[in-house]
Amino acid sequence: MKMRTNLLAMLFMLLISAAPAAANISNNNPAADKTRNLTDEQKARIEALTNRVKEIKSLDKSKLTKAERKELRSELKDINKEAKAIQGRGIYISLGALILIALLVILL
């Protein structure tokens, strides 16, 4: 019983400490958030990558050979990796959240 009470108390403290961080997230214009801190060169590169993806999507892929389609897929993967690296986006899990997830998995 005491362990369960302690676990609930820890969960409550973690949830309270995460609330102020979540309050700063703005969902007004997510497209503007992605390019907010980029330099002009980075914005130009993102635009070039976006244009290339549009070109690839507009291609008639039925006339391409298997090797050419494979090359296009690998090019799209590389473009995606480069765009993610430029934007610096990722998912970060705090240590407290990781411990909480582990406890929930163990207990349930």
N, C-alpha and C positions, 0 to 999 in steps of 0.2 A: 504494500500500500504506500509506504514511504517513497519507494522508487518511482512509482507512478506519479505521485505528487511532485517530486523533484523534476521528473521529465516534463510534466505539464508546465511547471514554473519556468524551466529552461526554454521551452517552446514559446511561451508567452513573452519572455524577454527578447528572444530572437525576432519575433514578429514585431514587437514595438520598436526595436532598433532599426528594422528595415523600412518602416513606414516613412520616415523623413526622406530617405533616399529615393523612394518610389514617388514621392510627391513632386519631385523636380522634373519628372519626365513630361514633356509636352507632346501631345498628339495632334496639334493643330495642322502642321504641314510636315509630314515625314520625309517628303522629297527634299525639302530645304535643309532638314537636319543632316542628311547624308553628305551634302556638299558644303556645309557651313564652314569647316575649318580647313578646306583644301586650298592650295595655291592655284594660281591661274594655269600653271603647267599641268598640275594634276587634274584640274577640271577639263582641260583640253584633251588630255589622255583618256579620261573617262568617256568623253564625248566620242573620241575616235573609236574606242572599244565598243561603245553602244552602236555606232554606225556599222561597224564590221559585223556585229551580231545580227543586226537587221538585214544586212546583205546576205548573210549565210541563211537566215530563215526564209528569205525570198527566193533562194535558189530552187531550181527544179531538181530534187535529189534523185528522182527516178532514173535520170540519164547518167548518173555518176556510177563509177565502178566501186567495188567494195573497198578498195584501198583508199580511194578519194573520200568516201564517206567516213572511213575510220580516221583519216587525216583531219577532216572537218570536226569530228567529235573531239579529237585531242586538242585542236585549236580552240574550240569552245571551252574546254576545261581549263586550258591555259589562260584564256581571257578572263574566265571567272576567278581563277586564283589571283591574277594580277589586279583585278578590280577590288577584290576583298583586301589585298595587301595595301592598295592605295588608300582605301577608305578607312582601314584600321578597325573594322567592325568585328566583333566577336562576342561570345557569351562568356561571362565571367561568373563563377560560382564562389561565393565566400566560404571560408572554412566553417563557419557556423552552419550555413545551409548544407554543406557537405556532411557534417556530423549529424545533422537532423535527418537528412535523407537516409544515411546509414542506419540510424536508430529505428526509423520507421520500417525500413526493409527487414531489419532483424526482428523487431517486435511483431510485425504483421506477417 
